[in-house]
Amino acid sequence: MIAIVDYGLGNIKAFANIYKQINVPLIIARTASDLNDATKIILPGVGAFDHAMQKFNASGMRGRVEDLVLVQKRPLIGICVGMQILAAGSDEGKEKGLDWIHGYVRKLDASKIKFKTRLPHMGWNDVHRRKESPLFQGMKDRNEFYFLHSYYFDCKDDSSVLATADYGSEFAAIINHENIFGIQCHPEKSHEFGISILRNFAEL
């Protein structure tokens, strides 16, 4: 059972619609008890790092998610800011992150961006696979995904980077450590490419 953590941030309905479309059972979790049957977890997020951490901490679900992910080793994927809060912290704010994948969130260097509109990084961009992963089953080495962000996850361990994108400079687009995944782009807005990622996550 896929559980989408609804702590007040993220495109919950969009994820739910995709999983209904591909006939994957899901639950939208709003309380800790809603997560009891979760075999896999999606942690979405939009907006600012500090706000996301404050909302997640106040949701009453953090402890249950930590038990499922860190102790029982059930797969989790963080999306956009849901990926960023997997880090220890962020240049964007002062709150401590989850620190489930070692790294820190940095601001994209606008001085290196050649486009007239520099930040946020918004729109379609190529994602280049760096390592093999079940998350990429049946997909090409290069796929297009939709992005909307000004900050990126700077992994402490380069081996955690599964795929990269480029916006002025290369940054981690998809990351992984053990059963924990993060994706900076928005699979729920990325048509067939995003559907493939979400389907593959459900089949891990």
Phi and psi in degrees as GROMACS dihedral restraints (atoms count N, CA, C in turn):
[ dihedral_restraints ]
;  ai    aj    ak    al  type     phi  dphi    fc
    3     4     5     6     1   -77.3    20    10
    4     5     6     7     1   130.1    20    10
    6     7     8     9     1  -112.5    20    10
    7     8     9    10     1   123.9    20    10
    9    10    11    12     1   -98.1    20    10
   10    11    12    13     1   117.5    20    10
   12    13    14    15     1   -78.7    20    10
   13    14    15    16     1   113.7    20    10
   15    16    17    18     1  -101.9    20    10
   16    17    18    19     1    92.5    20    10
   18    19    20    21     1  -107.2    20    10
   19    20    21    22     1    18.6    20    10
   21    22    23    24     1   103.7    20    10
   22    23    24    25     1     1.2    20    10
   24    25    26    27     1  -135.9    20    10
   25    26    27    28     1   140.8    20    10
   27    28    29    30     1   113.3    20    10
   28    29    30    31     1   162.2    20    10
   30    31    32    33     1   -87.0    20    10
   31    32    33    34     1    68.4    20    10
   33    34    35    36     1   -58.2    20    10
   34    35    36    37     1   -47.7    20    10
   36    37    38    39     1   -63.6    20    10
   37    38    39    40     1   -35.5    20    10
   39    40    41    42     1   -64.7    20    10
   40    41    42    43     1   -43.1    20    10
   42    43    44    45     1   -64.6    20    10
   43    44    45    46     1   -44.0    20    10
   45    46    47    48     1   -61.2    20    10
   46    47    48    49     1   -40.8    20    10
   48    49    50    51     1   -63.7    20    10
   49    50    51    52     1   -39.9    20    10
   51    52    53    54     1   -65.2    20    10
   52    53    54    55     1   -45.9    20    10
   54    55    56    57     1   -67.1    20    10
   55    56    57    58     1   -33.9    20    10
   57    58    59    60     1   -65.7    20    10
   58    59    60    61     1   -38.2    20    10
   60    61    62    63     1   -62.4    20    10
   61    62    63    64     1   -36.7    20    10
   63    64    65    66     1  -102.4    20    10
   64    65    66    67     1    15.4    20    10
   66    67    68    69     1    59.7    20    10
   67    68    69    70     1    45.2    20    10
   69    70    71    72     1  -109.0    20    10
   70    71    72    73     1   123.7    20    10
   72    73    74    75     1   -61.9    20    10
   73    74    75    76     1   142.3    20    10
   75    76    77    78     1  -148.9    20    10
   76    77    78    79     1   162.2    20    10
   78    79    80    81     1  -136.5    20    10
   79    80    81    82     1   141.7    20    10
   81    82    83    84     1   -93.9    20    10
   82    83    84    85     1   112.7    20    10
   84    85    86    87     1   -92.1    20    10
   85    86    87    88     1   122.0    20    10
   87    88    89    90     1  -118.4    20    10
   88    89    90    91     1    -8.3    20    10
   90    91    92    93     1  -137.2    20    10
   91    92    93    94     1   163.1    20    10
   93    94    95    96     1   -59.0    20    10
   94    95    96    97     1   -39.0    20    10
   96    97    98    99     1   -67.8    20    10
   97    98    99   100     1   -24.3    20    10
   99   100   101   102     1   -63.7    20    10
  100   101   102   103     1   -19.4    20    10
  102   103   104   105     1   -90.0    20    10
  103   104   105   106     1     1.2    20    10
  105   106   107   108     1   -58.6    20    10
  106   107   108   109     1   -35.9    20    10
  108   109   110   111     1   -99.8    20    10
  109   110   111   112     1    10.4    20    10
  111   112   113   114     1   -72.9    20    10
  112   113   114   115     1   125.9    20    10
  114   115   116   117     1  -101.0    20    10
  115   116   117   118     1   -21.8    20    10
  117   118   119   120     1  -145.0    20    10
  118   119   120   121     1   150.7    20    10
  120   121   122   123     1  -130.7    20    10
  121   122   123   124     1   134.4    20    10
  123   124   125   126     1  -108.9    20    10
  124   125   126   127     1   126.5    20    10
  126   127   128   129     1  -112.5    20    10
  127   128   129   130     1    94.0    20    10
  129   130   131   132     1   -80.7    20    10
  130   131   132   133     1  -178.1    20    10
  132   133   134   135     1   172.4    20    10
  133   134   135   136     1   142.6    20    10
  135   136   137   138     1  -139.7    20    10
  136   137   138   139     1   158.9    20    10
  138   139   140   141     1    94.6    20    10
  139   140   141   142     1  -147.5    20    10
  141   142   143   144     1   -92.9    20    10
  142   143   144   145     1   150.1    20    10
  144   145   146   147     1   -57.8    20    10
  145   146   147   148     1   -52.9    20    10
  147   148   149   150     1   -60.4    20    10
  148   149   150   151     1   -42.1    20    10
  150   151   152   153     1   -63.4    20    10
  151   152   153   154     1   -40.7    20    10
  153   154   155   156     1   -63.9    20    10
  154   155   156   157     1   -44.7    20    10
  156   157   158   159     1   -64.3    20    10
  157   158   159   160     1   -41.1    20    10
  159   160   161   162     1   -63.2    20    10
  160   161   162   163     1   -42.6    20    10
  162   163   164   165     1   -66.8    20    10
  163   164   165   166     1   -42.3    20    10
  165   166   167   168     1   -66.9    20    10
  166   167   168   169     1   -43.4    20    10
  168   169   170   171     1   -62.3    20    10
  169   170   171   172     1   -34.6    20    10
  171   172   173   174     1   -84.1    20    10
  172   173   174   175     1    -7.1    20    10
  174   175   176   177     1   -74.5    20    10
  175   176   177   178     1   -19.9    20    10
  177   178   179   180     1    81.7    20    10
  178   179   180   181     1     2.8    20    10
  180   181   182   183     1  -105.7    20    10
  181   182   183   184     1   -12.3    20    10
  183   184   185   186     1   -58.2    20    10
  184   185   186   187     1   -47.9    20    10
  186   187   188   189     1   -59.8    20    10
  187   188   189   190     1   -41.8    20    10
  189   190   191   192     1   -67.7    20    10
  190   191   192   193     1   -41.1    20    10
  192   193   194   195     1   -63.7    20    10
  193   194   195   196     1   -42.1    20    10
  195   196   197   198     1   -60.6    20    10
  196   197   198   199     1   -41.7    20    10
  198   199   200   201     1   -63.1    20    10
  199   200   201   202     1   -45.8    20    10
  201   202   203   204     1   -64.5    20    10
  202   203   204   205     1   -41.2    20    10
  204   205   206   207     1   -86.3    20    10
  205   206   207   208     1   -48.4    20    10
  207   208   209   210     1   -84.9    20    10
  208   209   210   211     1   -30.6    20    10
  210   211   212   213     1   -98.4    20    10
  211   212   213   214     1   -52.4    20    10
  213   214   215   216     1   -85.8    20    10
  214   215   216   217     1    -8.2    20    10
  216   217   218   219     1    61.0    20    10
  217   218   219   220     1    38.5    20    10
  219   220   221   222     1   -81.1    20    10
  220   221   222   223     1   141.6    20    10
  222   223   224   225     1   -63.5    20    10
  223   224   225   226     1   139.0    20    10
  225   226   227   228     1  -133.1    20    10
  226   227   228   229     1   142.6    20    10
  228   229   230   231     1  -127.4    20    10
  229   230   231   232     1   124.9    20    10
  231   232   233   234     1   -94.5    20    10
  232   233   234   235     1   135.6    20    10
  234   235   236   237     1  -114.6    20    10
  235   236   237   238     1   128.9    20    10
  237   238   239   240     1    55.0    20    10
  238   239   240   241     1  -116.1    20    10
  240   241   242   243     1   -65.2    20    10
  241   242   243   244     1   -25.9    20    10
  243   244   245   246     1   -62.7    20    10
  244   245   246   247     1   -28.2    20    10
  246   247   248   249     1   -75.6    20    10
  247   248   249   250     1   -44.3    20    10
  249   250   251   252     1   -63.1    20    10
  250   251   252   253     1   -35.3    20    10
  252   253   254   255     1   -74.0    20    10
  253   254   255   256     1    -3.0    20    10
  255   256   257   258     1   -72.8    20    10
  256   257   258   259     1   -14.3    20    10
  258   259   260   261     1   -81.8    20    10
  259   260   261   262     1   175.3    20    10
  261   262   263   264     1   -74.1    20    10
  262   263   264   265     1   -29.0    20    10
  264   265   266   267     1  -179.1    20    10
  265   266   267   268     1  -174.2    20    10
  267   268   269   270     1  -146.5    20    10
  268   269   270   271     1   145.6    20    10
  270   271   272   273     1   -60.4    20    10
  271   272   273   274     1   -19.7    20    10
  273   274   275   276     1   -77.0    20    10
  274   275   276   277     1   -21.9    20    10
  276   277   278   279     1  -156.1    20    10
  277   278   279   280     1  -164.0    20    10
  279   280   281   282     1  -117.5    20    10
  280   281   282   283     1   -10.8    20    10
  282   283   284   285     1   -68.7    20    10
  283   284   285   286     1   148.7    20    10
  285   286   287   288     1   -77.7    20    10
  286   287   288   289     1   136.9    20    10
  288   289   290   291     1   -83.7    20    10
  289   290   291   292     1  -176.4    20    10
  291   292   293   294     1   -73.3    20    10
  292   293   294   295     1   -29.7    20    10
  294   295   296   297     1    58.8    20    10
  295   296   297   298     1    42.2    20    10
  297   298   299   300     1   -88.7    20    10
  298   299   300   301     1   -25.4    20    10
  300   301   302   303     1  -124.7    20    10
  301   302   303   304     1   122.4    20    10
  303   304   305   306     1   -65.4    20    10
  304   305   306   307     1   123.9    20    10
  306   307   308   309     1   166.5    20    10
  307   308   309   310     1  -177.7    20    10
  309   310   311   312     1  -142.2    20    10
  310   311   312   313     1   147.7    20    10
  312   313   314   315     1   -91.8    20    10
  313   314   315   316     1   124.4    20    10
  315   316   317   318     1  -115.6    20    10
  316   317   318   319     1   158.1    20    10
  318   319   320   321     1   -83.9    20    10
  319   320   321   322     1   137.9    20    10
  321   322   323   324     1   -59.2    20    10
  322   323   324   325     1   141.4    20    10
  324   325   326   327     1   -82.8    20    10
  325   326   327   328     1   101.5    20    10
  327   328   329   330     1   -63.1    20    10
  328   329   330   331     1   -26.2    20    10
  330   331   332   333     1   -66.5    20    10
  331   332   333   334     1   -19.2    20    10
  333   334   335   336     1   -95.1    20    10
  334   335   336   337     1    -4.1    20    10
  336   337   338   339     1   -91.0    20    10
  337   338   339   340     1   124.5    20    10
  339   340   341   342     1   -86.1    20    10
  340   341   342   343     1   -13.7    20    10
  342   343   344   345     1   -77.4    20    10
  343   344   345   346     1   155.2    20    10
  345   346   347   348     1   -62.9    20    10
  346   347   348   349     1   -46.1    20    10
  348   349   350   351     1   -89.2    20    10
  349   350   351   352     1   112.4    20    10
  351   352   353   354     1   -92.8    20    10
  352   353   354   355     1   -55.5    20    10
  354   355   356   357     1  -132.3    20    10
  355   356   357   358     1   142.3    20    10
  357   358   359   360     1   -75.2    20    10
  358   359   360   361     1   163.3    20    10
  360   361   362   363     1   -73.0    20    10
  361   362   363   364     1   108.8    20    10
  363   364   365   366     1  -133.4    20    10
  364   365   366   367     1   129.0    20    10
  366   367   368   369     1   122.0    20    10
  367   368   369   370     1  -167.9    20    10
  369   370   371   372     1   -82.2    20    10
  370   371   372   373     1   141.1    20    10
  372   373   374   375     1  -150.6    20    10
  373   374   375   376     1   150.2    20    10
  375   376   377   378     1   -71.1    20    10
  376   377   378   379     1   139.1    20    10
  378   379   380   381     1  -114.6    20    10
  379   380   381   382     1   123.9    20    10
  381   382   383   384     1  -105.1    20    10
  382   383   384   385     1   123.1    20    10
  384   385   386   387     1   -69.7    20    10
  385   386   387   388     1   131.8    20    10
  387   388   389   390     1  -104.6    20    10
  388   389   390   391     1   -34.3    20    10
  390   391   392   393     1  -134.3    20    10
  391   392   393   394     1   158.1    20    10
  393   394   395   396     1   -77.7    20    10
  394   395   396   397     1   146.2    20    10
  396   397   398   399     1  -158.8    20    10
  397   398   399   400     1   147.2    20    10
  399   400   401   402     1   -57.9    20    10
  400   401   402   403     1   -20.7    20    10
  402   403   404   405     1   -63.6    20    10
  403   404   405   406     1   -22.7    20    10
  405   406   407   408     1  -103.8    20    10
  406   407   408   409     1    13.9    20    10
  408   409   410   411     1   -52.9    20    10
  409   410   411   412     1   125.2    20    10
  411   412   413   414     1    76.0    20    10
  412   413   414   415     1     7.6    20    10
  414   415   416   417     1  -104.6    20    10
  415   416   417   418     1   161.9    20    10
  417   418   419   420     1   -75.0    20    10
  418   419   420   421     1   168.8    20    10
  420   421   422   423     1   -69.0    20    10
  421   422   423   424     1   -27.8    20    10
  423   424   425   426     1  -128.0    20    10
  424   425   426   427     1   128.9    20    10
  426   427   428   429     1  -136.3    20    10
  427   428   429   430     1   156.3    20    10
  429   430   431   432     1  -100.3    20    10
  430   431   432   433     1   134.3    20    10
  432   433   434   435     1  -133.4    20    10
  433   434   435   436     1   158.9    20    10
  435   436   437   438     1   -93.6    20    10
  436   437   438   439     1   130.9    20    10
  438   439   440   441     1  -118.5    20    10
  439   440   441   442     1   150.9    20    10
  441   442   443   444     1  -155.5    20    10
  442   443   444   445     1    95.6    20    10
  444   445   446   447     1  -166.6    20    10
  445   446   447   448     1   159.8    20    10
  447   448   449   450     1  -120.7    20    10
  448   449   450   451     1    -6.9    20    10
  450   451   452   453     1  -124.3    20    10
  451   452   453   454     1   156.1    20    10
  453   454   455   456     1  -137.2    20    10
  454   455   456   457     1   160.0    20    10
  456   457   458   459     1   -88.4    20    10
  457   458   459   460     1   114.7    20    10
  459   460   461   462     1   -94.8    20    10
  460   461   462   463     1    99.0    20    10
  462   463   464   465     1   -69.9    20    10
  463   464   465   466     1   134.5    20    10
  465   466   467   468     1   -67.7    20    10
  466   467   468   469     1   -37.6    20    10
  468   469   470   471     1  -108.9    20    10
  469   470   471   472     1   114.0    20    10
  471   472   473   474     1   -62.1    20    10
  472   473   474   475     1   -22.4    20    10
  474   475   476   477     1   -70.0    20    10
  475   476   477   478     1   -11.3    20    10
  477   478   479   480     1   -79.8    20    10
  478   479   480   481     1   -10.2    20    10
  480   481   482   483     1   -85.7    20    10
  481   482   483   484     1   115.6    20    10
  483   484   485   486     1   -88.3    20    10
  484   485   486   487     1   -34.1    20    10
  486   487   488   489     1  -154.3    20    10
  487   488   489   490     1   155.4    20    10
  489   490   491   492     1  -129.2    20    10
  490   491   492   493     1   162.7    20    10
  492   493   494   495     1  -135.0    20    10
  493   494   495   496     1   170.9    20    10
  495   496   497   498     1  -130.3    20    10
  496   497   498   499     1   128.9    20    10
  498   499   500   501     1  -147.0    20    10
  499   500   501   502     1    84.7    20    10
  501   502   503   504     1    85.9    20    10
  502   503   504   505     1   -43.6    20    10
  504   505   506   507     1  -150.7    20    10
  505   506   507   508     1   163.2    20    10
  507   508   509   510     1   -72.5    20    10
  508   509   510   511     1   140.1    20    10
  510   511   512   513     1  -141.2    20    10
  511   512   513   514     1   162.0    20    10
  513   514   515   516     1   -72.7    20    10
  514   515   516   517     1   122.8    20    10
  516   517   518   519     1   -99.3    20    10
  517   518   519   520     1   -33.9    20    10
  519   520   521   522     1  -138.6    20    10
  520   521   522   523     1   130.7    20    10
  522   523   524   525     1  -129.2    20    10
  523   524   525   526     1   165.2    20    10
  525   526   527   528     1  -160.1    20    10
  526   527   528   529     1   137.9    20    10
  528   529   530   531     1  -141.8    20    10
  529   530   531   532     1   115.1    20    10
  531   532   533   534     1    54.6    20    10
  532   533   534   535     1  -118.4    20    10
  534   535   536   537     1   -92.5    20    10
  535   536   537   538     1     8.1    20    10
  537   538   539   540     1  -111.5    20    10
  538   539   540   541     1   128.1    20    10
  540   541   542   543     1  -122.2    20    10
  541   542   543   544     1   155.7    20    10
  543   544   545   546     1  -142.0    20    10
  544   545   546   547     1   142.0    20    10
  546   547   548   549     1  -135.0    20    10
  547   548   549   550     1   123.1    20    10
  549   550   551   552     1   -74.9    20    10
  550   551   552   553     1   -33.8    20    10
  552   553   554   555     1   -78.6    20    10
  553   554   555   556     1   178.7    20    10
  555   556   557   558     1  -107.0    20    10
  556   557   558   559     1    96.4    20    10
  558   559   560   561     1   -63.4    20    10
  559   560   561   562     1   -29.4    20    10
  561   562   563   564     1   -69.4    20    10
  562   563   564   565     1   -11.6    20    10
  564   565   566   567     1  -115.2    20    10
  565   566   567   568     1     8.0    20    10
  567   568   569   570     1  -108.4    20    10
  568   569   570   571     1    24.1    20    10
  570   571   572   573     1    53.5    20    10
  571   572   573   574     1  -134.8    20    10
  573   574   575   576     1   -65.6    20    10
  574   575   576   577     1   -29.3    20    10
  576   577   578   579     1   -67.0    20    10
  577   578   579   580     1   -45.3    20    10
  579   580   581   582     1   -67.6    20    10
  580   581   582   583     1   -38.9    20    10
  582   583   584   585     1   -61.5    20    10
  583   584   585   586     1   -39.3    20    10
  585   586   587   588     1   -62.2    20    10
  586   587   588   589     1   -44.7    20    10
  588   589   590   591     1   -60.7    20    10
  589   590   591   592     1   -46.8    20    10
  591   592   593   594     1   -67.4    20    10
  592   593   594   595     1   -37.3    20    10
  594   595   596   597     1   -64.3    20    10
  595   596   597   598     1   -45.9    20    10
  597   598   599   600     1   -63.2    20    10
  598   599   600   601     1   -37.2    20    10
  600   601   602   603     1   -62.5    20    10
  601   602   603   604     1   -41.5    20    10
  603   604   605   606     1   -64.5    20    10
  604   605   606   607     1   -24.6    20    10
  606   607   608   609     1   -98.2    20    10
  607   608   609   610     1     3.8    20    10
